């Protein structure tokens, strides 16, 4: 079953505020994001029939929103869960659409079920206020260290992933936590958290959230909203291990390779088709894994690729244009923000807009290389819509 | 090598060791300087046990002595 172009994201929003939002509970952040995403789609909560949520019970989220969902997804495999939610919703919608039941007039039970899948906020990313940064850095030491000991000077380049990103964002978005340019020297001057990760190679710890509204492409066309639909062109998911120490290879993520493989995502698109890239950067080395494991470059080539500016704005593969988990925001589970930046870029409304983005890929990691999700999103032109 | 923490003295070393029987496990390295220069890959180690807060004996790893 292919979901290519059959499903669209028609609403996308972050919470009104991100960063430090002590007065709102996780549930209130969920609700704020969901309401804004539904409004962004030009809908009301009465149009919503499905709810997905990671960590926070989708039942509780739906009830709080006043929604009685007939599609529920509580998949929770870490920060990439939201990418999996989109994949699951797309699969369900695409399966239903074979019987043309996305018609708003469908009323028979089977049709009604599928029709109701047509819209649903994928409510995401509550706040995290626990000091998880250091614990996570500890967990990531094994995967951080191995590639750095292959003797190719990767560590300075890994630092530059963070520095480059900030440096590239000459006019960073006003919502970014870190808006100042971060240099490689800044990175190395920051405190060592867990060798080889300095403070500025570890993600932020912030409050906030985001939400998406997903529906069938047919319905998006029949009921055009205020924003152009962003089409789901390919999706993938995989998990490797519950413990980073059990990775098959510390220098490569099997989950990344599998979730992005053509076999899993079933899309006809390859690395050459991608105009814009989001790779979950809970730590500065993750984009190196993403670039190599997804086949954008060969093994051992990501550091030089970044260093040469190919991932900066103006380069051929702009990467993490929101500032990433390192500079923009990281609510403990950051994957929703990958998708939201891909959507902004494809709509042409990103603060650091890349010209002519037709296809964007978002690669999420869950836990410490435990799981992975891949989404390939495109404009109407890319989807042939 | 973890440099920040609240539960124990820092820095301390976390490593993945491969047992001679094949399985891999996470462990602390004890009795070796907590520096990248001293903590080289593929060190020959042997298991040791340290009491933890629950008075259980927690496995850790130290450099294998030639005489043993």
Interface residues (C-beta under 8 A of the other chain):
Chain A: X134 X137 X138 X141 X142 X149 X191 X192 X193 X194 X195 X196 X243 X245 X246 X250
Chain B: X1 X2 X3 X4 X5 X11 X14 X15 X16 X24 X25 X26 X36 X41
